[in-house]
C-alpha cells in the first residue's frame, strides 16, 4: 500500500509541474486515500484493426492458430453478441475511448493526418476515459495507432495518457526502413511521448514490446494500458519467418494477412508474459476486440477479399453483422469464471463504463455504456443493453438499430437496402422480413429517432474530401498573394 501511496504523490506532483505546458491535463486534488487503493485492478484494452471475425482460433478459423488470444478466451468470458459503434476505424475508436456514441459530438469520419489543424480531431471538450482513471491514481499508457487528431490539441498525452508510443495517423508501414522525413503519414517516424521513438523491428512487435515495457515499469501503480494495434490493417506486410508458416496458403494476400494476425497474437503474448513476470496477471482485466469487421470486396474495392467475417455478411463499412459484430472477450482471473460465454447485447461503449466503475473513478450521465462487472461475475444475466444504435454520415439515410430480438437498418449496398431481421431466429441475416412486421419496424424506428435527437451532424469530412478542401485553400491563399504582388508598384532607387 505504501508504494502505491508514494506513486500517487508522484502523480499529483507531476501533474502540478506540467499543468502549464502544452495543455497537459490536471489531476484532481483529491486526498491520496481516496485516490488509490489496493483493490484497484489494472486494465488493458487490446484493439485489433480490421480483423475478420472468423480469423481467430476461438472464433473458428481453420487457417490460423492464435494461441495467446485463444487462451484468454478460454479462461475468460466470450461476449457472443458484441458490437462496435461504427463500421470503420476512427469513429469506432472515438466511441470506445470516450464511452459515448461518436454522433453525440459529430465525429463520424476518418480523420486526415494534419498536425497543423487545431480543430481536426476528437473535440477537446470530450473526456477520454483515461482522464477519469488518472484522477484516481492510475498510470495511463497508450501504444499503437491513435487516429483521433494529429495536432497537439489531440495528442494522447493531452487526452489522458501519461505515456505514448506509436503514431497519430490512421495507418503506417510495418518495417522501419520505410520511414522518411516527409508528409506521408504511413512513413513518419514513431513517437515516444513527444519525441521521436525507437523503430527497429516489425511494427506490431515494436508496439507490443513498448506495451510490455509499460507493464513492467508501472507495476507499483494501478494502470490502464490501451494497446491499439494497426494490425492487420493494410498495407499487407509481414516478416518472412512468419510468412513461411503459412506457405500452404495459396493466395498471397490471405497468406500475408494471416501472418500479420499471427504476429499480433505473438505480440499480445509479450504483454501477457510481462503481466506474469510482475505478478499482475490475476488482477488485470484484459479486454480484446476489433475496431470493426475485416475488409470486404465491395464493388469499389474488389481486391479486398483476404479476410473472413464468417458466419456474418459483408464486412468493414457495412451495417450488416460483418461490419459491426466483432470478437470481444474479457479476461480477469481474480473475478471472471473460466470458460464462460455471455449472450446479451454488448457495446464497445461498455469498456469505458466498466473501467471507470472498477477503478473507483467518477462516472456521470455522459458515459453511455454499461458496467459489465455484474455480468462478468454472474450477478446479472439479463442483456446490458435493450437497444444499440448506428448512424453513418455519408448519406442522410444510413442507420441501424438492434434490440435483443430484432435489427432494422438501411444501407444502399447490393442485396442490403432496407432490412429487418429477427436476430434470435436469424442471427446471420439470411431472411429479410422488411414489411412483414410493420408494428415492430415502427417501434425500432421510434427508438432510433429518439436516440438521434441527442446527436449532432457530422463535422469533419472524410480524409480524401478534407485533403481537397485544404488544397483549394492553399490555392486560394497563393492566388491572393500573387494578385497582391502584381498590384504592388515596383520602385526605383537612385
C-alpha positions, -999 to +999 in steps of 0.1 A: +000+000+000+029+024+009+044+021-026+010+029-042+006+060-019+041+072-029+032+066-065+000+087-061+021+115-046+044+115-076+014+115-099+000+146-082+033+164-081+040+156-117+006+170-127+013+203-110+047+206-127+034+200-162-001+216-159+011+248-175+027+232-205+011+221-238-024+217-224-014+188-202-044+175-181-046+182-144-053+155-119-079+164-093-066+174-059-084+146-040-069+131-009-045+103-016-066+079+004-095+084-020-072+083-050-056+049-049-062+016-031-050-020-031-082-033-048-079-013-080-072-037-108-050-030-138-069-026-171-056-035-205-076-028-237-063-045-268-078-034-300-072-051-334-076-031-366-098-045-394-097-081-380-120-105-397-145-121-372-135-156-382-098-150-383-090-162-348-088-197-334-115-193-308-140-179-334-135-209-357-106-202-381-091-233-397-064-212-414-047-198-383-040-206-347-039-177-323-029-195-291-025-164-269-059-148-277-075-182-277-062-189-242-075-156-230-109-165-244-108-200-230-100-187-195-122-156-196-156-146-209-166-145-246-193-120-255-211-136-284-233-105-292-207-077-290-207-046-313-186-016-320-203+018-326-192+022-362-181+000-391-147+017-397-117+029-378-117+065-365-153+068-353-152+034-337-122+044-317-138+077-307-168+059-293-146+034-274-123+059-258-150+084-248-176+059-238-201+079-259-216+075-293-194+095-316-225+110-332-230+130-300-201+151-309-201+149-347-171+127-353-183+101-379-155+101-404-119+090-407-096+120-400-067+131-421-032+133-406-029+171-402-006+183-374-013+219-384-051+219-378-061+226-342-098+217-350-094+184-369-097+158-341-117+145-312-132+176-296-112+189-267-144+191-246-149+154-248-133+134-220-113+102-228-119+077-201-082+075-194-085+110-179-111+097-154-087+070-143-058+094-140-078+113-114-079+082-091-042+074-093-039+053-124-009+054-146-021+055-181-003+044-213-012+040-249+008+022-276+000+020-313-025+038-336-042+070-324-063+083-354-081+109-334-063+140-345-027+149-351-024+184-338-010+188-302-045+196-290-054+160-296-021+143-287-027+113-265-006+129-237-031+158-238-061+134-237-054+114-206-024+093-213+008+096-193+028+076-218+025+072-256+044+051-282+031+049-317+018+071-345-010+097-347-025+089-382-047+062-394-021+037-406+016+030-411+040+008-429+053-021-408+090-021-415+114+006-401+132+010-434+101+027-448+105+057-425+110+090-443+111+126-432+081+139-451+044+143-450+033+107-458+016+096-425+024+060-433+061+067-433+066+092-404+089+082-375+074+067-344+067+089-314+076+080-279+058+105-257+065+138-275+098+128-292+110+105-320+107+069-308+126+038-315+115+018-345+139-010-353+117-041-356+084-051-373+059-025-361+034-049-344+063-064-324+076-029-316+042-018-303+039-050-282+074-045-267+066-010-257+033-022-242+052-049-222+077-023-211+049-001-198+036-030-177+070-037-162+077-001-154+044+006-137+039-025-115+038-003-084+008+016-098-027+006-108-026+012-146-046+014-178-028+003-210-045+009-243-029-013-270-042-001-303-027-022-330-028-012-366-026-049-374-039-065-395-049-033-413-031-027-446-006-024-461-002-061-461+033-066-448+047-094-426+081-108-415+093-136-437+097-161-409+060-158-401+050-158-437+068-192-440+044-207-415+016-200-440+032-210-473+005-236-477-020-207-482-020-201-520-035-166-520-006-142-513-028-115-497-045-140-475-012-156-465+003-122-456-028-111-437-027-143-416+009-138-408+000-103-396-026-117-373-001-143-361+024-115-353-003-096-333-011-127-313+026-132-305+028-096-295-001-099-271+019-128-257+048-104-248+023-083-228+008-114-211+044-126-202+051-091-187+019-094-165+030-128-153+066-116-146+053-088-125+027-110-107-001-088-120-018-113-143-046-124-120-056-088-110-056-074-145-088-071-166-079-076-202-104-066-230-098-078-265-118-068-296-116-054-331-125-019-342-147-032-369-151-062-393-125-072-418-124-056-452-150-070-477-147-069-515-173-042-522-176-031-558-153-001-552-126-023-537-129-058-552-093-067-542-101-067-505-111-103-503-084-117-479-104-117-446-132-138-433-161-125-414-179-158-415-207-165-405-217-129-408-225-109-440-201-085-456-176-065-436-159-032-429-181-001-438-213-022-437-240-021-411-246-058-417-232-081-389-199-085-407-191-048-403-201-042-367-203-075-348-168-082-335-149-108-315-149-095-279-135-111-248-128-102-212-102-120-191-097-114-153-087-144-133-095-128-100-131-122-110-142-140-141-150-177-141-131-196-167-148-207-199-179-186-198-200-171-226-224-142-224-251-137-250-266-103-240-260-072-262-226-057-255-211-025-269-176-011-271-190+017-251-191-006-221-153-007-218-152+029-206-181+024-182-166-008-168-132+007-164-145+038-146-166+017-123-140-008-112-113+018-108-134+039-085-133+069-109-161+094-113-189+085-136-216+107-150-245+107-174-222+114-203-210+078-202-234+057-223-220+022-217-229-003-190-206-015-162-201-051-172-187-063-138-220-077-125-224-096-158-188-109-158-191-123-122-226-137-128-246-114-106-267-103-136-278-123-166-301-100-185-290-080-215-269-050-205-284-031-234-320-031-247-310-014-279-279-003-298-277+023-325-256+033-355-255+062-379-233+069-409-228+104-423-222+096-460-259+100-467-289+111-447-305+077-447-278+054-433-288+040-399-293+009-378-309-002-346-305-035-329-327-047-300-324-081-282-348-096-308-347-075-339-324-055-362-337-028-385-314-008-408-309+009-441-278+010-463-278+010-501-254-018-507-261-047-531-287-071-515-290-049-484-311-018-487-339-015-462-337-046-439-354-061-410-343-093-393-353-115-364-319-118-348-329-146-324-341-169-352-318-155-379-285-141-364-268-143-398-293-121-417-304-146-443-342-138-444-351-101-448-385-096-432-389-059-441-426-051-444-438-083-427-439-069-392-448-032-395-455-027-359-421-039-348-404-019-375-422+012-363-412+005-327-375+002-337-377+033-359-391+052-329-362+040-307-337+052-333-354+086-338-354+092-301-317+083-298-309+105-328-324+136-312-293+138-290-269+137-319-253+165-339-244+163-376-210+151-386-184+179-386-153+166-403-153+154-439-136+122-448-099+125-453-100+125-491-125+154-491-106+171-464-074+170-485-093+185-514-105+214-492-071+220-479-056+220-514-082+246-525-074+268-495-037+267-503-045+276-539-068+304-529-041+317-505-014+315-532-037+332-558-044+360-533-007+365-526+001+365-564-027+390-570-014+413-542+021+411-555+010+421-590-009+451-577+021+465-559+041+490-578+077+484-582+101+511-572+134+525-583+164+535-563+187+565-571 
